[in-house]
Amino acid sequence: MIAIVHHPDYVAPAPTRSAYQWNKNGLVRDLLARSGAAIDWHLPEPMPRAWLDAMHDPDYVAEVLGARVPAAKERRIGFAVTPVVATRAQAVPGGTYLAARLAIERGFAANTAGGSHHALSETGAGFCVFNDLAVAANRLIEEGRVHRVLIVDCDVHQGDGTAALTAGRTDIATYSIHAEKNFPVRKARSTLDVPLADGVGDDAYLETLAVTLVPLLDWFAPDLILYQAGVDPFEGDRLGRLALTHEGLGRREAWIAGLAASRGLPLASALGGGYGHDAMEVAARHVASILALGRGYVANSPSRLREGLGEGMAR
């Protein structure tokens, strides 16, 4: 069975004049439930404030949790931080943290939200409020569950917030493969950035991913991979500039999962970006990503990890 983390608070009413698709996470949940795959559902707890404060400016955390974020910061985020949005913002990092813990136990797990890689210390940005990847990685290390975390970001946009929040650390490494000319205009410095020209398609993307990520993995030797599994490199994405097909996205996930599984590395995925006018189409991309990751991990796992992961995933 595949471990999936979901919280009802991920589905929040859309704030006024918001361009973000607030129903996406609920559609992902529904499509997973109807997929025929064997799903083991898990409910996360909200991330305790102390762990949010550890990676974000405590004054900003207080602004979010009190739903009193200044208008200038809300403009950077892209929507108003209402009380229900604040509740969601605290639930999402808890989900990524739980997915990582489940992955450590089982091999692979997925959060149906998260991947909020633009959130910085003192503000959110680009539809991201708190950086669940950085918060979860820091907490896991501080609790002694792992010693080194590699954050692999395959969203079409650079993971600038994650890079900035973890800069200078020797126990967290960041990898970002993204469209060079896409948001954000001002990039941060990841441990390894792989900027791509507009229009890169399946074969060139996957070849570049392989020749850049494997050496970083060999050098850093992580205990866990947190994977930002954005599906916005898709050729039809509203905010993307790359040209991956559905097949290419599936090949990407199978390769990522196989790389982790073949080395016995736990892999926890967060949803990441995916944009379009048809919310169901976007949600279907995310669901295909999650299932391809689960199946890919099973196919390459040592026999001791197959129990509990493999049943139902071959369908």
C-alpha positions as CSV (number, residue, x, y, z in Angstrom):
1,M,0.0,0.0,0.0
2,I,1.1,3.6,-0.6
3,A,1.1,5.9,2.4
4,I,-0.7,9.2,1.6
5,V,-0.9,12.1,3.9
6,H,-4.0,14.4,3.7
7,H,-5.7,16.8,5.9
8,P,-9.2,18.3,5.3
9,D,-7.7,21.7,6.1
10,Y,-5.7,21.5,2.9
11,V,-9.0,22.4,1.1
12,A,-9.6,26.0,2.2
13,P,-12.2,28.4,0.7
14,A,-10.6,30.7,-1.9
15,P,-9.8,34.2,-0.6
16,T,-11.2,37.1,-2.6
17,R,-9.5,37.7,-6.0
18,S,-7.2,34.7,-5.6
19,A,-5.7,33.2,-8.8
20,Y,-4.6,30.0,-6.9
21,Q,-6.7,26.9,-7.4
22,W,-7.9,26.2,-3.9
23,N,-9.8,23.1,-4.9
24,K,-6.8,21.3,-6.3
25,N,-5.9,19.4,-3.1
26,G,-9.4,18.1,-2.7
27,L,-9.5,16.9,-6.2
28,V,-6.2,15.1,-5.8
29,R,-7.6,13.4,-2.7
30,D,-10.7,12.3,-4.6
31,L,-8.9,11.1,-7.7
32,L,-6.5,9.1,-5.5
33,A,-9.4,7.5,-3.7
34,R,-11.0,6.5,-7.0
35,S,-7.7,5.4,-8.6
36,G,-8.0,1.7,-7.7
37,A,-4.6,1.8,-6.0
38,A,-4.3,0.5,-2.4
39,I,-4.0,3.7,-0.3
40,D,-3.1,3.9,3.4
41,W,-4.4,7.4,4.4
42,H,-2.7,9.4,7.2
43,L,-3.9,12.5,9.0
44,P,-1.1,14.9,10.0
45,E,-1.0,17.2,13.0
46,P,-0.4,20.9,12.5
47,M,3.3,21.9,12.6
48,P,4.0,23.2,16.2
49,R,4.8,26.9,16.2
50,A,8.3,26.3,17.6
51,W,9.4,24.4,14.5
52,L,7.9,27.1,12.2
53,D,9.9,29.7,14.3
54,A,13.0,27.7,13.8
55,M,13.1,28.4,10.1
56,H,11.0,31.5,9.7
57,D,11.1,34.9,11.4
58,P,8.9,34.5,14.5
59,D,7.3,37.9,13.8
60,Y,6.2,36.6,10.4
61,V,4.9,33.3,11.9
62,A,2.9,35.4,14.3
63,E,1.5,37.5,11.5
64,V,0.4,34.3,9.6
65,L,-1.1,32.4,12.5
66,G,-2.9,35.6,13.7
67,A,-4.2,36.2,10.1
68,R,-2.7,39.7,10.2
69,V,-0.2,39.5,7.4
70,P,0.6,43.0,6.0
71,A,-0.9,43.8,2.6
72,A,2.6,44.0,1.0
73,K,3.4,40.5,2.1
74,E,0.0,39.2,0.9
75,R,0.7,40.7,-2.5
76,R,4.0,38.7,-2.6
77,I,2.2,35.5,-1.5
78,G,-0.6,36.0,-4.1
79,F,-3.6,35.8,-1.8
80,A,-5.0,37.1,1.5
81,V,-4.1,35.1,4.6
82,T,-7.5,34.6,6.2
83,P,-8.0,32.5,9.4
84,V,-8.7,29.4,7.3
85,V,-5.7,30.0,5.1
86,A,-3.6,30.4,8.3
87,T,-4.9,27.0,9.5
88,R,-4.0,25.5,6.2
89,A,-0.5,27.0,6.2
90,Q,0.2,25.3,9.6
91,A,-1.3,22.0,8.5
92,V,0.8,21.6,5.3
93,P,4.3,21.5,6.9
94,G,2.9,19.0,9.4
95,G,1.9,16.8,6.4
96,T,5.3,17.0,4.8
97,Y,6.9,16.1,8.1
98,L,4.6,13.1,8.5
99,A,5.2,11.9,5.0
100,A,8.9,12.0,5.7
101,R,8.5,10.0,8.9
102,L,6.4,7.4,7.0
103,A,9.0,7.2,4.3
104,I,11.7,6.5,6.8
105,E,9.6,3.6,8.1
106,R,8.2,2.3,4.7
107,G,10.4,3.7,1.9
108,F,8.0,6.0,0.2
109,A,5.1,8.4,1.2
110,A,3.4,11.4,-0.3
111,N,1.8,14.5,1.0
112,T,-1.2,15.8,-1.0
113,A,-0.1,19.4,-0.5
114,G,3.2,21.2,0.1
115,G,6.3,21.9,-1.8
116,S,6.0,25.6,-0.8
117,H,9.5,26.4,-2.0
118,H,9.2,30.2,-2.5
119,A,8.5,31.0,1.2
120,L,11.3,33.0,2.8
121,S,12.2,33.8,6.4
122,E,10.2,37.0,6.8
123,T,7.5,36.6,4.1
124,G,5.8,34.2,1.8
125,A,5.8,34.5,-2.0
126,G,4.5,32.8,-5.1
127,F,1.5,31.1,-3.5
128,C,3.7,29.8,-0.6
129,V,3.2,30.8,3.0
130,F,5.5,28.6,5.1
131,N,8.3,26.5,3.5
132,D,7.3,23.0,4.5
133,L,10.4,21.4,2.9
134,A,12.8,23.5,5.0
135,V,10.8,23.2,8.1
136,A,10.3,19.4,7.9
137,A,14.0,18.9,7.0
138,N,15.2,20.9,10.0
139,R,12.8,19.2,12.4
140,L,13.8,15.7,11.3
141,I,17.5,16.5,11.7
142,E,17.0,18.2,15.1
143,E,15.0,15.2,16.4
144,G,17.8,12.9,15.3
145,R,15.6,10.9,12.8
146,V,18.1,11.6,10.0
147,H,21.5,13.3,9.7
148,R,21.4,14.6,6.2
149,V,18.5,15.6,4.0
150,L,18.6,16.2,0.2
151,I,15.8,18.4,-1.1
152,V,15.2,17.6,-4.8
153,D,13.1,20.2,-6.5
154,C,11.8,19.4,-10.0
155,D,9.2,22.2,-10.1
156,V,9.5,24.4,-13.2
157,H,10.2,27.4,-10.9
158,Q,13.5,27.6,-8.9
159,G,13.2,26.7,-5.2
160,D,14.6,30.0,-4.1
161,G,13.0,30.1,-0.6
162,T,14.3,26.6,0.2
163,A,17.8,27.5,-1.0
164,A,17.8,30.8,1.0
165,L,16.5,29.2,4.3
166,T,19.0,26.4,4.2
167,A,22.1,28.3,2.9
168,G,25.3,27.5,4.6
169,R,24.0,24.3,6.2
170,T,26.1,21.1,5.9
171,D,23.2,18.8,6.8
172,I,20.7,20.0,4.2
173,A,21.5,20.1,0.5
174,T,19.2,21.6,-2.2
175,Y,18.9,20.7,-5.9
176,S,16.7,22.7,-8.3
177,I,16.1,21.9,-12.0
178,H,13.9,24.6,-13.4
179,A,13.2,26.9,-16.4
180,E,15.9,29.6,-16.3
181,K,13.6,32.5,-17.5
182,N,10.7,31.7,-15.2
183,F,9.7,33.0,-11.8
184,P,11.4,34.1,-9.6
185,V,13.3,36.8,-11.6
186,R,15.9,37.0,-8.9
187,K,17.2,33.5,-8.2
188,A,18.8,32.2,-4.9
189,R,21.8,29.8,-4.9
190,S,20.9,26.2,-4.3
191,T,23.6,23.6,-3.5
192,L,23.2,22.8,-7.2
193,D,21.0,24.7,-9.7
194,V,20.2,23.4,-13.1
195,P,18.6,26.1,-15.2
196,L,17.0,25.0,-18.5
197,A,16.2,26.9,-21.6
198,D,12.6,27.4,-22.6
199,G,11.0,24.5,-24.5
200,V,13.2,21.7,-23.2
201,G,11.4,18.4,-23.8
202,D,11.4,14.9,-22.3
203,D,14.7,13.4,-23.5
204,A,16.9,16.4,-22.9
205,Y,15.3,17.1,-19.5
206,L,15.7,13.5,-18.3
207,E,19.3,13.3,-19.5
208,T,20.2,16.5,-17.7
209,L,18.4,15.4,-14.6
210,A,20.4,12.1,-14.5
211,V,23.9,13.6,-15.2
212,T,23.4,16.4,-12.6
213,L,21.5,14.7,-9.7
214,V,23.5,11.4,-9.5
215,P,26.8,13.1,-8.7
216,L,25.2,15.3,-6.1
217,L,23.6,12.3,-4.5
218,D,26.9,10.4,-4.5
219,W,28.8,13.4,-2.9
220,F,26.2,14.4,-0.3
221,A,25.1,10.8,0.7
222,P,21.8,11.8,2.3
223,D,19.7,9.7,4.7
224,L,16.4,11.0,3.1
225,I,15.2,12.7,0.0
226,L,12.4,15.3,0.2
227,Y,11.0,15.6,-3.3
228,Q,9.2,18.7,-4.6
229,A,7.3,16.9,-7.3
230,G,5.9,19.9,-9.3
231,V,4.1,18.9,-12.5
232,D,4.4,22.4,-14.0
233,P,7.3,21.4,-16.4
234,F,4.4,19.9,-18.4
235,E,4.1,21.4,-21.9
236,G,0.5,22.5,-21.4
237,D,1.0,24.1,-17.9
238,R,-0.3,27.7,-17.6
239,L,2.8,28.9,-15.7
240,G,5.5,26.6,-17.2
241,R,8.0,27.2,-19.9
242,L,9.2,23.7,-20.5
243,A,7.7,21.0,-22.7
244,L,7.5,17.7,-20.9
245,T,4.7,15.4,-22.0
246,H,2.6,13.2,-19.7
247,E,4.9,10.4,-20.6
248,G,7.9,12.5,-19.8
249,L,6.5,13.4,-16.3
250,G,5.9,9.7,-15.7
251,R,9.4,8.8,-16.7
252,R,10.8,11.5,-14.4
253,E,8.9,10.1,-11.4
254,A,9.8,6.5,-12.2
255,W,13.5,7.5,-12.5
256,I,13.5,9.5,-9.3
257,A,11.8,6.7,-7.4
258,G,14.0,4.1,-8.8
259,L,17.2,6.1,-7.9
260,A,16.0,6.4,-4.3
261,A,14.8,2.9,-3.9
262,S,17.8,1.2,-5.5
263,R,20.0,2.9,-2.9
264,G,17.6,2.2,0.0
265,L,16.9,5.9,0.5
266,P,13.6,6.9,1.9
267,L,11.7,9.2,-0.5
268,A,8.9,11.6,0.6
269,S,7.1,13.7,-2.0
270,A,5.3,17.0,-1.6
271,L,2.8,18.1,-4.3
272,G,4.5,21.2,-5.8
273,G,3.2,23.3,-8.6
274,G,0.8,22.6,-11.4
275,Y,-1.4,25.2,-13.1
276,G,-4.1,25.3,-15.7
277,H,-7.7,26.5,-16.3
278,D,-9.0,23.0,-15.8
279,A,-8.5,22.1,-12.1
280,M,-9.4,18.4,-12.8
281,E,-6.7,18.1,-15.4
282,V,-4.1,19.6,-13.1
283,A,-5.2,17.3,-10.3
284,A,-4.9,14.3,-12.6
285,R,-1.3,15.3,-13.3
286,H,-0.5,15.3,-9.6
287,V,-2.2,12.0,-9.0
288,A,-0.3,10.4,-11.9
289,S,2.9,11.7,-10.4
290,I,2.2,10.2,-6.9
291,L,1.2,6.8,-8.3
292,A,4.2,6.7,-10.6
293,L,6.5,7.5,-7.7
294,G,4.9,4.8,-5.6
295,R,5.1,2.2,-8.3
296,G,8.6,3.1,-9.2
297,Y,9.7,2.8,-5.7
298,V,8.2,-0.6,-5.3
299,A,9.7,-1.8,-8.6
300,N,13.2,-1.0,-7.4
301,S,13.0,-1.7,-3.7
302,P,14.9,-4.4,-1.8
303,S,12.6,-7.3,-1.0
304,R,12.4,-6.2,2.7
305,L,10.7,-3.0,1.7
306,R,8.1,-4.5,-0.7
307,E,5.9,-5.8,2.1
308,G,3.3,-3.1,2.8
309,L,4.3,-1.0,-0.2
310,G,3.7,-3.3,-3.1
311,E,0.2,-4.6,-2.6
312,G,-2.2,-2.9,-5.0
313,M,0.4,-0.6,-6.6
314,A,0.9,-2.7,-9.7
315,R,-2.7,-2.0,-10.8
